[in-house]
Amino acid sequence: MSGDVKLDSKINIPVFSRPPRAVAIDLDGTLLNSQTQLSHRSRRALEQCIERGTPVIIATSRPARIFNRIFSGDLAQKCSFILMNGAIVKGNPPLSGYIKETLSDDILPSLIRCALSVDLYVRITIEIEGFEFGANWTSDPATLWQRNSATPDMVLSLEEALKRRPCKVAFGGTDIVRLASYLTRELGNSISVVAARIGAPILNVTSPDATKPKALRRLLTPHGIHLDEVMAFGDDIPDIDMLGACGISVGMANALPEVKAICTYLTVSNDEDGVALVLEEILARVQ
């Protein structure tokens, strides 16, 4: 689609002679504001894209359990999802399909052992299917709901979670750069290691087949949509591969410098409805 894009020098966002065939949007720091809320303006922009027949794909490191809090009403059923960096993929009309990429049973004990050898007190969260999860930490119910969109009955022991074919392990409360280096050195290509640096630093570990670009291809290729026809938005390290793979990449004003450097365009911040601004421009100019 690169031949259809012109630069709007005033706000540095793409202007199209025809719209992208799909839109892929990160969640935290991108679509959601700093209070992790979906604004009315952003919601309306998503709905208008969907009404025009453009698939909207939410691509996030987050699990499925957060969406009832964020996407009120039936909006979640109108969007497709790439969850936990591609570990779970769910297509809703006009897309379709469901994929879960689990971590290898052979690698999981080594993964946990390696992390604890680097930091005995590392915070470990083992995601099962996006709702139940294992943890080596505890929280009171209010904090658990506020931070994890979870209730106490969703929390398992690490030992139990490891038996449930988990699809992601997240590590926090530690030096994630050091931990990432160690895990990559020890476990190599048997895992995908992606750090999220905005907010509380988190290290996400998934199957090597669980990435945002691979998940996008799995969702879109059966419907004849290529990644160079997709517009992607992001702000943090887990978004870089997706932004680089898609034909139109839009970074947020609040994005990390590494993210801005690989984006073709920049929009205003997540607190200024930067995603909605771009979508509105497309909807207004392309009939």
Secondary structure as UniProt FT lines:
FT   HELIX           2..4
FT   STRAND          5..7
FT   TURN            9..11
FT   STRAND          14..16
FT   STRAND          22..25
FT   HELIX           27..31
FT   TURN            34..35
FT   HELIX           40..51
FT   TURN            52..53
FT   STRAND          56..59
FT   HELIX           64..66
FT   HELIX           67..70
FT   TURN            73..74
FT   HELIX           75..78
FT   STRAND          80..83
FT   HELIX           84..86
FT   STRAND          88..90
FT   TURN            93..94
FT   STRAND          98..100
FT   TURN            105..107
FT   HELIX           108..118
FT   TURN            120..121
FT   STRAND          123..127
FT   STRAND          133..135
FT   HELIX           141..148
FT   HELIX           152..154
FT   STRAND          155..156
FT   HELIX           158..162
FT   STRAND          168..172
FT   HELIX           176..187
FT   HELIX           188..190
FT   STRAND          192..196
FT   STRAND          202..206
FT   TURN            208..209
FT   HELIX           212..220
FT   HELIX           221..223
FT   HELIX           227..229
FT   STRAND          230..234
FT   HELIX           237..239
FT   HELIX           240..245
FT   STRAND          248..251
FT   TURN            253..254
FT   HELIX           257..262
FT   STRAND          265..266
FT   HELIX           270..272
FT   HELIX           274..285
//
